[in-house]
Amino acid sequence: MRRGFAPLRMFALCAALLGTPFVAQVAGAATAERVSFDSFDIDPETGQPVIISALYFRPEDNAADAHYASGKMPAVVALHGCGGMYSAVPARRDRLTERHQAMADLLVGEGYAVLFPDSFNPRGRREICSLKLSDQQITQDNRRLDVLAALSYLRTRPEVDGSRVALFGWSHGGSAVLATMNRRHPLVAQFLAADASADSFYRTAIAFYPGCYESVYTRFGYAPASPVSIFIGASDDWTPAYRCVLLGEKMVKFSEPLRVRSYPDTYHGFDTPNMSTPLHLDVPTGVHPGQGVTIAPNAAARDDAFMRMKEQLRAAFAP
């Protein structure tokens, strides 16, 4: 065990840390509509599409910026990490974690609708952080199909401007962001080819501390369909920054619109709300498998990343 880091040996506590339980009825919290849609993924047991449950948030009709003259709102699809999007506390198992609720509040406050698709519970898992990589049956191939279907679902919402949708994700969800935005992947290429206009794909994408291994070493090569930003801590020992930096360097070399911002002395989960001290998590993955990983807040990195995120979304959604 590392000095200065309190151990969390029960995964329920680990999951609670990754997203502290949040009561949706507190003042100022955005409230959600429960929705569902068919993934493009097929359940191997039934031969039918996996039905994705989701939480959908929307601002008040007068909350969107005035320049959306059509009255339709831009939207963001937000992707949970390996801990899932719900609290691990039994009494609040149907509530978003504090991290997720805080982001919903922020984005709704900016005038955007927000869709949180749940890729885990429909496949029989609450979380996968406690599993070795070799035991994780929900892969980025599954999540990519969910995310492409989420965009199609938002296009059916009459209040959403289907040409102004962005993609956002944390950790495992950040990796899903990168997987979905790769226009060289055959499924993404097929989806893009079926669209009448390139503007109808995700306008932009943001990944917080993703795992970048699959995107760096994919046999298809990597090229983002729209501008992508990665925010990650240089000291991250769960999803190491160096692979993301390598991906960013490759993208700069080929003039592709993907940029990486790495924050010095910053760990995984640096945007964690209401956390004052670092903690050590006993999970089987990470830079040193079996030795656990570090979660630590960094208010300066969080504030800088959030500022850049908001600027990126505003630029992408501008008429």
C-alpha positions in Angstrom: 0.0 0.0 0.0 1.3 3.5 -0.8 2.0 5.9 2.0 -0.6 8.7 2.2 -3.3 6.7 0.4 -6.2 5.1 2.3 -7.1 1.7 0.9 -10.6 0.9 -0.3 -10.9 -2.9 -0.4 -14.5 -3.3 -1.2 -15.4 -2.6 -4.8 -18.7 -1.0 -3.7 -16.7 1.7 -2.0 -14.4 2.0 -5.0 -17.5 2.6 -7.2 -18.9 5.0 -4.7 -15.7 7.0 -4.8 -15.6 7.1 -8.6 -19.1 8.6 -8.3 -20.3 9.7 -4.9 -24.0 9.0 -4.4 -26.1 12.0 -5.4 -29.8 12.8 -4.6 -31.3 14.1 -7.8 -33.9 16.2 -5.9 -31.4 18.6 -4.4 -31.7 22.2 -5.3 -30.4 23.1 -8.8 -30.0 19.5 -10.0 -31.3 18.7 -13.5 -33.9 16.0 -13.6 -34.0 13.2 -16.1 -36.4 11.4 -18.3 -35.9 7.6 -18.5 -35.7 6.5 -22.1 -34.5 3.5 -24.1 -33.4 2.8 -27.6 -32.1 -0.1 -29.7 -28.3 -0.5 -29.9 -26.8 -1.5 -33.2 -25.3 -4.3 -31.1 -27.1 -7.7 -31.3 -27.7 -9.9 -28.2 -26.0 -13.2 -29.1 -28.6 -15.1 -27.0 -31.8 -13.6 -28.5 -30.6 -12.4 -31.9 -32.3 -9.1 -31.2 -30.8 -5.6 -30.6 -29.6 -4.9 -27.1 -32.1 -2.4 -25.6 -30.1 0.5 -24.1 -31.6 2.2 -21.1 -30.6 5.9 -20.7 -31.3 9.1 -18.8 -32.1 12.1 -20.9 -31.8 15.7 -19.5 -33.0 18.8 -21.3 -32.9 22.5 -20.4 -36.0 24.6 -20.0 -37.3 25.8 -23.3 -35.9 29.3 -22.7 -32.5 28.1 -21.5 -30.9 27.5 -24.9 -29.0 30.4 -26.4 -31.1 32.7 -28.5 -29.2 32.0 -31.7 -30.8 28.6 -31.9 -33.6 30.3 -33.8 -35.2 27.0 -34.8 -36.0 26.3 -31.2 -34.0 23.1 -31.4 -31.3 22.3 -28.9 -27.8 21.0 -29.4 -27.1 17.8 -27.4 -24.3 15.9 -25.8 -24.0 12.1 -25.4 -22.1 11.4 -22.1 -20.5 8.0 -21.5 -19.8 6.5 -18.1 -16.6 4.8 -17.1 -16.0 1.3 -15.9 -17.8 1.9 -12.6 -21.1 2.4 -14.5 -23.2 5.6 -14.3 -25.2 4.8 -11.2 -24.4 4.9 -7.5 -23.2 1.7 -5.8 -25.2 2.4 -2.6 -28.3 0.1 -2.6 -30.8 2.8 -1.6 -29.7 5.0 -4.6 -29.0 2.4 -7.2 -31.1 4.2 -9.8 -29.5 7.6 -9.2 -26.6 9.1 -11.1 -23.3 9.4 -9.4 -22.3 12.8 -8.3 -19.7 13.1 -11.1 -22.3 12.4 -13.7 -25.1 14.5 -12.2 -22.7 17.5 -11.9 -21.8 17.2 -15.6 -25.5 16.9 -16.5 -26.1 20.1 -14.5 -23.2 21.9 -16.2 -24.2 20.9 -19.7 -27.9 21.6 -19.2 -26.9 25.0 -17.8 -25.1 25.7 -21.0 -28.4 25.1 -22.9 -27.7 21.5 -24.1 -29.8 18.4 -23.9 -27.8 15.5 -22.4 -28.1 11.7 -23.0 -26.5 9.2 -20.6 -26.7 5.8 -22.2 -26.1 2.8 -19.9 -23.9 0.2 -21.7 -23.6 -2.1 -18.6 -26.9 -2.9 -16.9 -28.6 -4.0 -20.2 -25.8 -6.5 -20.6 -26.1 -7.7 -17.0 -23.3 -5.8 -15.3 -23.3 -2.9 -12.9 -19.6 -2.3 -13.3 -16.4 -3.8 -14.8 -13.7 -2.1 -12.9 -13.3 -5.1 -10.6 -12.6 -7.4 -13.6 -9.3 -8.2 -15.2 -9.1 -7.0 -18.8 -9.3 -10.6 -20.0 -12.6 -11.0 -18.1 -14.3 -7.9 -19.4 -16.9 -9.0 -21.8 -18.3 -5.5 -22.6 -15.8 -4.1 -25.0 -15.3 -0.9 -27.0 -16.8 -2.8 -30.0 -20.1 -3.0 -27.9 -19.9 0.6 -26.8 -19.2 1.9 -30.3 -22.4 0.4 -31.5 -24.3 1.9 -28.5 -22.9 5.3 -29.2 -23.7 5.3 -32.9 -27.3 4.2 -32.0 -27.5 7.0 -29.4 -26.8 9.6 -32.2 -29.6 8.0 -34.2 -31.9 8.1 -31.2 -31.3 11.8 -30.6 -32.2 12.5 -34.2 -35.7 11.3 -33.4 -36.2 13.8 -30.6 -38.1 16.8 -32.1 -36.5 19.3 -29.7 -32.9 18.3 -30.6 -30.9 19.6 -33.5 -29.6 16.4 -34.9 -26.8 18.2 -36.7 -25.4 19.6 -33.5 -24.5 16.7 -31.2 -21.2 16.2 -29.3 -19.7 13.2 -27.6 -18.2 13.1 -24.1 -16.8 10.4 -21.9 -14.8 9.5 -18.9 -12.1 6.7 -18.6 -13.7 3.6 -20.2 -16.3 5.9 -21.7 -13.5 8.2 -22.9 -12.0 5.2 -24.7 -15.5 4.6 -26.3 -15.4 8.2 -27.4 -12.1 7.6 -29.3 -13.4 4.3 -30.7 -16.5 5.9 -32.1 -14.7 8.9 -33.6 -12.3 6.9 -35.7 -13.5 7.3 -39.2 -11.1 4.5 -40.4 -13.0 1.8 -38.4 -15.2 -0.1 -40.9 -18.4 0.4 -38.8 -17.8 4.1 -38.4 -17.0 4.4 -42.1 -20.2 2.6 -43.0 -22.2 4.8 -40.7 -20.7 7.9 -42.2 -21.3 6.7 -45.7 -25.0 6.2 -44.9 -25.3 9.9 -43.8 -26.5 12.5 -46.3 -24.2 15.1 -44.7 -21.0 15.0 -42.7 -22.5 17.5 -40.3 -24.9 14.9 -39.1 -22.2 13.0 -37.3 -20.9 14.0 -33.9 -19.7 17.6 -34.3 -16.9 17.2 -31.8 -15.8 14.9 -29.0 -14.1 15.2 -25.6 -12.4 12.3 -23.6 -11.4 12.6 -20.0 -8.5 10.3 -19.1 -9.3 7.6 -21.6 -7.3 4.4 -22.3 -5.6 5.2 -25.6 -4.0 1.8 -26.3 -6.6 0.5 -28.8 -6.7 3.8 -30.7 -2.9 4.0 -30.9 -2.4 0.4 -32.1 -5.6 -0.3 -34.0 -5.0 -2.2 -37.2 -7.2 0.1 -39.1 -5.2 3.2 -38.3 -6.7 6.2 -36.6 -8.3 9.4 -38.0 -11.0 11.4 -36.1 -14.2 12.1 -38.0 -14.5 15.4 -36.1 -12.3 17.4 -33.7 -11.4 15.5 -30.6 -9.8 16.7 -27.3 -8.2 14.5 -24.6 -7.7 15.7 -21.1 -5.5 13.5 -18.9 -3.2 13.6 -15.9 0.5 13.1 -16.6 0.8 10.9 -13.4 -2.3 8.8 -14.3 -1.5 5.2 -13.2 -4.8 3.7 -14.4 -4.9 4.9 -18.0 -1.4 6.1 -18.7 -1.0 9.4 -20.4 2.0 8.5 -22.6 -0.2 6.5 -25.0 -2.6 9.4 -25.4 0.4 11.7 -25.9 1.7 9.3 -28.6 -1.7 9.3 -30.3 -1.8 13.1 -30.2 1.7 13.3 -31.7 0.7 11.0 -34.5 -2.4 13.1 -35.2 -0.4 16.3 -35.3 2.0 14.7 -37.7 -0.8 13.8 -40.1 -2.7 17.1 -39.6 -5.7 15.3 -38.0 -7.9 17.3 -35.6 -7.1 15.5 -32.3 -5.3 17.3 -29.4 -4.1 16.0 -26.0 -3.7 18.2 -22.9 -1.7 16.4 -20.2 -1.7 18.0 -16.7 1.5 17.6 -14.7 1.3 15.9 -11.2 -2.3 14.9 -12.0 -3.9 11.5 -11.6 -7.0 9.7 -12.8 -10.3 11.2 -11.8 -8.9 14.7 -11.4 -12.4 16.2 -11.8 -13.9 14.1 -9.0 -16.3 16.3 -7.0 -16.2 16.8 -3.3 -13.0 14.9 -2.8 -10.1 16.5 -0.9 -7.4 13.8 -0.6 -6.0 11.2 -2.9 -7.1 7.5 -2.5 -5.7 4.2 -3.6 -8.0 1.7 -5.3 -7.5 -2.0 -5.3 -8.4 -2.8 -8.9 -6.8 -5.5 -11.1 -5.9 -3.2 -14.0 -3.7 -0.2 -14.3 -0.1 0.6 -15.1 1.0 -1.9 -12.4 -1.6 -4.7 -12.5 -2.5 -6.0 -9.1 -0.9 -3.0 -7.3 -4.0 -0.8 -7.6 -4.4 2.7 -8.9 -4.6 6.3 -7.7 -7.6 8.6 -7.8 -6.8 12.2 -6.9 -8.6 15.6 -7.4 -6.9 18.5 -9.0 -9.1 21.6 -9.0 -6.8 23.6 -11.3 -6.7 20.9 -13.9 -10.4 20.4 -13.6 -11.2 24.0 -14.0 -8.9 24.4 -17.0 -10.3 21.3 -18.7 -13.9 22.4 -18.1 -13.2 25.8 -19.5 -11.7 24.3 -22.6 -14.5 21.8 -22.9 -17.1 24.6 -22.8 -15.3 26.6 -25.4 -15.0 23.6 -27.6 -18.7 22.8 -27.4 -19.7 26.4 -28.0 -17.5 26.6 -31.1 -18.8 23.3 -32.4 -22.4 24.3 -31.9 -22.1 27.8 -33.3 -24.5 28.4 -36.3 
